[in-house]
Amino acid sequence: MTAPRGVMVATPTPASARTPPKARAGETVCPSIIAASRTVTSESDPRFQIAAARRILHREGLDSQVGGHVSLRVPGEDAFLVTPFQYFDETLPEHVSKVGFDLRVLEPGTLPASPGINFHASIYAARPDVHCVIHTHAKNMSVLSTTGVAFDVYYDYAALLLDEVVPWTDDPNLVPSEEGDLMVAELGGRKALLMGHHGSLHVGDTLERVAMEALVMELCAGYQLAAMAVGGKPLERTTAESYRDAYIKNGFREQMWLANYRRLLRSDPDLFAALR
């Protein structure tokens, strides 16, 4: 049975080494400009899927300038694939690096991995149920995070994240490894942090679901801000639970992913042209 286009399946992608650039006399080649060690030839390759997710998030207003990251656990290894400093809509599969939980770069992309990824490693090490981590600086969530008001169900889609969003405040006195451990503790078994004056963090079992939960949370944060401005109230809990259960039962996140992926076929031909 063939998986729908845009769904990541466990199909091995052929790997072939490309010749790295040679240094001229007296010059050192920076590892960050050495081409990635594997060629991406399939839409099912996780590097391609990460690039697709970033572009979908950009289309839906979750771009984070050159900040923000999307990562995926590498099955069977203490490692993850992660994106560099760049705008979300310019990501290509070759830009994605493979990084160990010890933050050593195992397979460099053609752009260097973002330096602010310590908490990805901490989360993957502590949460075997997590296979994807997404961090954004999206506008609505960043604005909501300044109010001190918790994310709530002011719009029915937000029911997907009922009881799953935890507030977080950055502490500039923490070293990165300490910050990652505290994020893990604050999350517990939940799915998202609303990061004060900063953005959001999303974790979960698949790239498709986590990307759509990030998209939904940004959309619903906008509705919440608008509703609060006119004295709106959150949805009654029993109704919110009913919406949540219905959306999960009917594969809402998966269908949202497929619909957004189809839009990429029209809007982002350079992504699909990157397949070799």
C-alpha positions in Angstrom: 0.0 0.0 0.0 1.4 3.4 -1.0 1.4 6.1 1.6 -0.3 9.4 0.7 2.1 12.0 -0.8 3.6 14.0 2.1 3.5 11.3 4.7 6.9 10.2 6.0 7.4 6.5 5.8 10.4 4.4 6.9 11.9 4.0 3.5 15.7 4.1 3.3 17.1 6.9 1.2 20.2 6.2 -0.9 23.3 7.9 0.4 26.2 9.1 -1.6 29.1 11.2 -0.5 29.8 14.4 -2.3 33.3 15.8 -2.8 34.0 18.5 -0.2 35.5 21.8 -1.3 39.3 21.8 -1.3 41.2 24.5 0.6 43.6 26.7 -1.2 47.1 27.1 0.1 47.1 28.5 3.6 43.3 28.3 3.9 41.1 26.0 6.1 37.8 24.8 4.9 35.1 25.6 7.4 33.0 22.4 8.2 29.8 24.4 7.9 30.3 24.8 4.1 31.1 21.1 3.4 28.2 19.5 1.6 26.0 17.1 3.5 27.1 13.5 3.5 24.0 12.1 2.0 21.9 13.0 -1.0 18.2 13.4 -0.6 16.3 11.8 -3.4 12.9 11.1 -1.9 10.1 13.2 -0.4 9.9 10.6 2.4 13.5 11.4 3.6 13.3 13.1 7.0 15.5 15.9 5.8 13.0 16.7 3.1 10.1 16.5 5.5 11.8 18.9 7.9 12.3 21.4 5.1 8.6 20.9 4.1 7.5 21.5 7.7 9.5 24.7 8.0 8.0 26.1 4.8 4.4 25.1 5.9 5.0 26.9 9.2 6.3 30.0 7.3 3.2 30.0 5.1 1.0 30.0 8.2 2.7 32.9 10.0 5.1 31.0 12.2 8.4 32.3 10.7 10.9 33.2 13.3 13.4 35.3 11.2 16.6 33.3 11.4 15.8 31.9 14.9 13.6 28.9 15.6 14.3 25.2 14.9 12.7 22.0 13.7 14.3 18.7 14.7 13.6 15.0 14.4 15.0 12.1 16.4 17.2 9.7 14.5 15.8 6.2 15.2 18.2 3.9 17.0 20.8 6.6 17.7 21.5 9.2 20.3 21.2 11.9 17.6 18.7 14.2 15.9 18.4 16.1 12.6 18.1 19.9 13.0 17.9 23.1 11.0 20.3 26.1 10.8 20.0 29.8 11.3 17.8 30.9 8.3 14.3 31.9 7.4 11.9 29.0 7.5 10.9 29.4 3.8 14.4 29.0 2.5 15.1 25.6 4.1 16.3 22.8 1.8 17.1 19.2 2.7 20.8 19.8 2.3 20.8 22.5 5.0 19.8 20.0 7.7 22.5 18.6 10.0 22.7 15.5 12.1 23.8 16.2 15.7 24.5 13.9 18.6 22.9 14.3 22.0 26.4 15.5 23.1 25.9 18.3 20.5 28.7 17.0 18.2 27.9 17.5 14.5 27.8 14.0 13.1 26.7 14.9 9.5 27.0 18.6 8.6 24.5 20.2 6.4 25.6 22.9 3.9 24.7 25.5 6.5 25.8 25.1 10.1 23.3 23.8 12.7 21.9 26.6 14.9 23.9 26.9 18.2 20.8 27.2 20.3 19.7 23.6 20.2 20.8 22.3 23.6 17.3 21.8 24.8 16.5 19.6 21.8 19.1 17.1 23.0 17.9 17.3 26.6 14.3 16.6 25.6 15.2 13.7 23.4 17.4 12.1 26.1 14.7 12.4 28.7 11.6 11.8 26.7 11.7 8.6 24.6 8.1 9.3 23.5 9.2 12.5 21.8 10.4 12.2 18.1 10.0 15.8 17.0 10.8 19.2 18.6 9.8 22.5 17.1 10.7 26.0 18.5 9.3 29.2 17.0 9.1 32.9 17.7 5.7 33.3 16.1 3.9 36.6 16.7 0.6 35.7 18.3 2.1 33.2 20.8 4.9 35.7 21.6 2.4 38.5 22.2 0.1 36.2 24.4 3.1 35.2 26.4 3.6 38.8 27.6 0.1 39.0 29.2 0.6 36.4 31.9 -2.7 34.8 30.7 -2.6 31.1 30.1 -3.3 29.7 26.6 -6.9 28.5 26.7 -9.7 27.3 24.4 -11.1 30.5 23.0 -11.5 28.9 19.5 -12.4 25.2 19.1 -9.2 24.1 17.4 -7.3 25.0 20.6 -9.0 22.0 22.2 -6.3 19.9 20.6 -3.9 21.4 23.2 -6.3 21.3 26.2 -4.1 20.9 29.3 -1.0 20.5 27.2 0.5 24.1 27.3 2.8 25.1 30.2 4.1 28.7 30.8 7.9 29.2 30.7 10.1 32.1 31.6 13.7 32.4 30.2 16.4 32.7 32.8 19.6 34.4 31.4 21.6 33.1 34.3 21.2 29.5 33.3 23.8 27.7 31.2 22.2 25.9 28.2 22.4 22.4 29.7 20.6 23.6 32.9 18.0 25.3 30.8 17.3 22.1 28.8 16.9 20.0 32.0 14.5 22.6 33.5 12.4 22.7 30.3 12.1 18.9 30.5 11.0 19.1 34.1 8.5 21.9 33.3 7.0 20.0 30.4 6.6 16.8 32.3 4.6 14.6 29.8 2.9 17.6 28.1 3.3 19.0 24.6 4.1 22.7 24.6 5.7 25.6 26.4 4.5 29.1 26.0 7.7 31.0 26.4 7.4 34.5 28.0 8.4 37.3 25.7 10.0 34.7 23.4 7.7 32.2 21.5 6.9 28.6 22.0 8.2 25.1 22.1 6.3 22.0 20.8 7.1 18.3 21.2 5.4 15.1 20.2 5.5 11.8 18.4 5.5 12.7 14.7 6.7 15.7 12.7 3.3 16.0 11.0 1.4 16.2 14.3 3.8 18.5 16.1 4.0 20.9 13.1 0.2 21.1 13.0 -0.1 21.6 16.7 2.3 24.5 16.5 0.3 25.9 13.6 -3.0 25.5 15.5 -1.5 27.1 18.7 -0.4 30.2 16.8 -3.8 30.5 15.0 -5.7 30.1 18.3 -3.4 32.5 20.2 -4.5 35.1 17.7 -8.1 34.3 18.3 -7.6 34.4 22.1 -6.0 37.8 21.9 -8.8 39.1 19.8 -11.4 37.5 22.1 -9.8 38.8 25.3 -9.8 42.4 23.8 -13.6 42.3 23.5 -14.3 40.5 26.8 -14.6 37.0 25.3 -14.5 33.9 27.5 -12.9 30.5 26.9 -15.0 27.5 25.9 -16.7 25.4 28.6 -14.4 22.5 29.5 -16.8 19.6 28.7 -17.4 21.1 25.2 -13.6 21.6 24.7 -13.0 17.9 25.6 -15.6 16.8 23.1 -13.9 18.9 20.4 -10.5 17.5 21.3 -11.7 13.9 21.1 -13.4 14.4 17.8 -10.4 16.1 16.2 -8.1 13.3 17.3 -10.5 10.5 16.3 -11.0 12.0 12.8 -7.3 12.6 12.1 -7.6 16.4 12.0 -3.8 17.0 12.4 -2.9 14.5 9.7 -5.4 15.9 7.3 -4.2 19.4 7.9 -0.6 18.3 7.2 -1.6 16.7 3.9 -3.6 19.7 2.8 -0.7 22.1 3.6 1.7 19.7 1.9 -0.4 19.8 -1.3 -0.2 23.6 -1.2 3.6 23.4 -1.2 3.6 21.6 -4.5 2.3 24.8 -6.0 4.0 27.4 -3.9 7.5 26.0 -3.3 8.8 24.4 -6.5 12.4 25.0 -5.4 11.9 22.5 -2.6 10.9 19.7 -4.9 13.5 20.6 -7.4 16.1 19.9 -4.7 15.5 16.2 -4.9 18.2 14.5 -6.9 
